[in-house]
Amino acid sequence: MELASIFIVSLVALVVNVPLGRWRASVPKFSFLWFLAVHLSIPLIVYLRIKTHLGISYIPVTIAFAVLGQYLGGLFYTIE
């Protein structure tokens, strides 16, 4: 069950951060909106980690997928 929880939380972190990364790429760097786009998904990811009882050892995995989502969203913005 833990492997399924890791997969689901990581996938949600990735999918949620793609549109946020696209938005982040369209606003001025280090502005309030940029900061908001980078950090808006964190409460959702923390909530899902708590509800699925994932330990702190899985924080790097969820962060990596969130960063990947931000990167892909920014990449999609620059391709357009």
C-alpha positions in Angstrom: 0.0 0.0 0.0 2.9 2.4 0.7 4.2 2.1 -2.8 0.8 3.0 -4.2 0.7 6.0 -1.9 4.1 7.2 -3.0 3.1 6.9 -6.6 -0.2 8.7 -6.2 1.3 11.6 -4.1 4.2 12.0 -6.5 1.9 11.9 -9.5 -0.3 14.6 -8.0 2.7 16.7 -7.2 3.8 16.5 -10.8 0.4 17.1 -12.4 -0.4 20.0 -10.1 2.9 21.7 -10.7 2.8 21.6 -14.5 0.3 24.5 -14.8 1.9 26.3 -11.9 5.2 26.1 -13.7 3.7 27.4 -16.9 2.3 30.3 -14.9 5.6 30.8 -13.1 7.4 31.1 -16.4 5.0 33.9 -17.5 5.5 36.2 -14.5 8.5 38.3 -13.5 11.2 36.3 -11.7 11.2 36.7 -7.9 7.9 38.7 -7.9 5.1 37.9 -5.5 3.2 35.9 -8.2 6.4 33.9 -9.0 6.7 33.1 -5.3 3.1 32.1 -5.2 3.4 29.9 -8.3 6.3 28.1 -6.8 4.8 27.5 -3.4 1.1 27.2 -4.0 1.1 23.4 -4.3 3.0 22.7 -1.0 -0.1 22.7 1.3 -1.8 20.1 -1.0 1.3 17.9 -1.1 1.8 18.1 2.7 -1.9 17.3 3.2 -1.7 14.2 0.9 1.5 13.0 2.6 -0.2 13.3 6.0 -3.4 11.5 4.9 -1.4 8.7 3.2 0.9 8.3 6.3 4.1 8.8 4.2 7.1 9.4 6.4 9.6 12.2 6.2 11.9 10.0 4.2 9.7 10.5 1.2 9.8 14.3 1.2 12.7 14.3 -1.3 10.7 12.2 -3.7 7.6 14.5 -3.6 9.9 17.6 -3.9 11.6 16.1 -6.9 8.3 15.4 -8.7 7.1 18.9 -7.8 10.3 20.5 -9.3 9.9 18.3 -12.4 6.4 19.6 -12.8 7.6 23.2 -12.4 10.3 22.5 -15.0 8.0 20.9 -17.5 5.4 23.7 -17.1 8.1 26.3 -17.8 9.3 24.3 -20.7 5.8 24.1 -22.2 5.5 27.9 -21.8 8.8 28.6 -23.6 7.9 26.2 -26.5 4.7 28.0 -27.3 
